[in-house]
Amino acid sequence: MSGFDWPALLRAGVRGLRLRPAEFWALTPAEFRLMMGIDASSAPMGKSALDALARAYPDKKDMDDG
């Protein structure tokens, strides 16, 4: 599975968009895409993609939660 290139995204936000780190991390992916000028007309995530994401990153109950 490939992950996000966080260093490149952070560089784009902090250096390219001149955001403070806290501002970068507070953005939603949609806001970041809009600020980067990425086409926002792409279709939203469908059920199959959401199901695949849930399988890849399942919710895990913390042992300390009881």
CORNORBEL-V317747 format. One line per field, one symbol per residue. ss: DSSP state (@ for helix, = for strand, . for the rest). A space follows every 10 residues. Layout:
ss=???
This chain:
ss=.....@@@@@ @@@@@@.... @@@@@@..@@ @@@@@@.... ......@@@@ @@@@@@.... ..@@@.
